[in-house]
């Protein structure tokens, strides 16, 4: 599963495909924190339109997490995933995969909620295991 691939990756590429989405800086900070806390490396890329040729330049990256408009996660459709050499995942997937550890109380648990909205993800991840609040205090 993608969750296991995220957990077993050593280097995670954070791909900013859109820099005008509300809370994109907060979600990048949260991703970097989760990746660092799990003992992995992350690299941040700013790429306009994602395609196989652009991501193919970074062969050392094990998995890519895409920061884009919540309505633009069409990269995750199986028909599009096949054209990439590496898997592409959402911030929700990465936070859920890397936040579940030995501390059951602090783990980001699957509740049936799935969202590509960064405000939802931040609110849920901090409530489940973070000690930092989002900018709006939720």
Secondary structure as a PSIPRED ss2 file (coil, helix, strand):
# PSIPRED VFORMAT (PSIPRED V4.0)

   1 X C   1.000  0.000  0.000
   2 X H   0.000  1.000  0.000
   3 X H   0.000  1.000  0.000
   4 X H   0.000  1.000  0.000
   5 X H   0.000  1.000  0.000
   6 X H   0.000  1.000  0.000
   7 X H   0.000  1.000  0.000
   8 X H   0.000  1.000  0.000
   9 X C   1.000  0.000  0.000
  10 X C   1.000  0.000  0.000
  11 X E   0.000  0.000  1.000
  12 X E   0.000  0.000  1.000
  13 X E   0.000  0.000  1.000
  14 X E   0.000  0.000  1.000
  15 X E   0.000  0.000  1.000
  16 X E   0.000  0.000  1.000
  17 X C   1.000  0.000  0.000
  18 X C   1.000  0.000  0.000
  19 X C   1.000  0.000  0.000
  20 X C   1.000  0.000  0.000
  21 X C   1.000  0.000  0.000
  22 X C   1.000  0.000  0.000
  23 X C   1.000  0.000  0.000
  24 X H   0.000  1.000  0.000
  25 X H   0.000  1.000  0.000
  26 X H   0.000  1.000  0.000
  27 X H   0.000  1.000  0.000
  28 X H   0.000  1.000  0.000
  29 X H   0.000  1.000  0.000
  30 X H   0.000  1.000  0.000
  31 X H   0.000  1.000  0.000
  32 X H   0.000  1.000  0.000
  33 X H   0.000  1.000  0.000
  34 X H   0.000  1.000  0.000
  35 X H   0.000  1.000  0.000
  36 X H   0.000  1.000  0.000
  37 X H   0.000  1.000  0.000
  38 X C   1.000  0.000  0.000
  39 X C   1.000  0.000  0.000
  40 X C   1.000  0.000  0.000
  41 X E   0.000  0.000  1.000
  42 X E   0.000  0.000  1.000
  43 X E   0.000  0.000  1.000
  44 X E   0.000  0.000  1.000
  45 X E   0.000  0.000  1.000
  46 X E   0.000  0.000  1.000
  47 X C   1.000  0.000  0.000
  48 X C   1.000  0.000  0.000
  49 X C   1.000  0.000  0.000
  50 X C   1.000  0.000  0.000
  51 X C   1.000  0.000  0.000
  52 X H   0.000  1.000  0.000
  53 X H   0.000  1.000  0.000
  54 X H   0.000  1.000  0.000
  55 X H   0.000  1.000  0.000
  56 X H   0.000  1.000  0.000
  57 X C   1.000  0.000  0.000
  58 X C   1.000  0.000  0.000
  59 X C   1.000  0.000  0.000
  60 X C   1.000  0.000  0.000
  61 X C   1.000  0.000  0.000
  62 X C   1.000  0.000  0.000
  63 X E   0.000  0.000  1.000
  64 X E   0.000  0.000  1.000
  65 X E   0.000  0.000  1.000
  66 X E   0.000  0.000  1.000
  67 X E   0.000  0.000  1.000
  68 X C   1.000  0.000  0.000
  69 X C   1.000  0.000  0.000
  70 X H   0.000  1.000  0.000
  71 X H   0.000  1.000  0.000
  72 X H   0.000  1.000  0.000
  73 X H   0.000  1.000  0.000
  74 X H   0.000  1.000  0.000
  75 X H   0.000  1.000  0.000
  76 X H   0.000  1.000  0.000
  77 X C   1.000  0.000  0.000
  78 X H   0.000  1.000  0.000
  79 X H   0.000  1.000  0.000
  80 X H   0.000  1.000  0.000
  81 X H   0.000  1.000  0.000
  82 X C   1.000  0.000  0.000
  83 X C   1.000  0.000  0.000
  84 X C   1.000  0.000  0.000
  85 X C   1.000  0.000  0.000
  86 X C   1.000  0.000  0.000
  87 X E   0.000  0.000  1.000
  88 X E   0.000  0.000  1.000
  89 X E   0.000  0.000  1.000
  90 X C   1.000  0.000  0.000
  91 X H   0.000  1.000  0.000
  92 X H   0.000  1.000  0.000
  93 X H   0.000  1.000  0.000
  94 X H   0.000  1.000  0.000
  95 X H   0.000  1.000  0.000
  96 X H   0.000  1.000  0.000
  97 X H   0.000  1.000  0.000
  98 X H   0.000  1.000  0.000
  99 X H   0.000  1.000  0.000
 100 X C   1.000  0.000  0.000
 101 X C   1.000  0.000  0.000
 102 X C   1.000  0.000  0.000
 103 X C   1.000  0.000  0.000
 104 X H   0.000  1.000  0.000
 105 X H   0.000  1.000  0.000
 106 X H   0.000  1.000  0.000
 107 X C   1.000  0.000  0.000
 108 X C   1.000  0.000  0.000
 109 X C   1.000  0.000  0.000
 110 X C   1.000  0.000  0.000
 111 X C   1.000  0.000  0.000
 112 X C   1.000  0.000  0.000
 113 X C   1.000  0.000  0.000
 114 X C   1.000  0.000  0.000
 115 X C   1.000  0.000  0.000
 116 X C   1.000  0.000  0.000
 117 X C   1.000  0.000  0.000
 118 X H   0.000  1.000  0.000
 119 X H   0.000  1.000  0.000
 120 X H   0.000  1.000  0.000
 121 X H   0.000  1.000  0.000
 122 X H   0.000  1.000  0.000
 123 X H   0.000  1.000  0.000
 124 X H   0.000  1.000  0.000
 125 X H   0.000  1.000  0.000
 126 X H   0.000  1.000  0.000
 127 X H   0.000  1.000  0.000
 128 X H   0.000  1.000  0.000
 129 X C   1.000  0.000  0.000
 130 X C   1.000  0.000  0.000
 131 X C   1.000  0.000  0.000
 132 X C   1.000  0.000  0.000
 133 X C   1.000  0.000  0.000
 134 X C   1.000  0.000  0.000
 135 X C   1.000  0.000  0.000
 136 X C   1.000  0.000  0.000
 137 X C   1.000  0.000  0.000
 138 X C   1.000  0.000  0.000
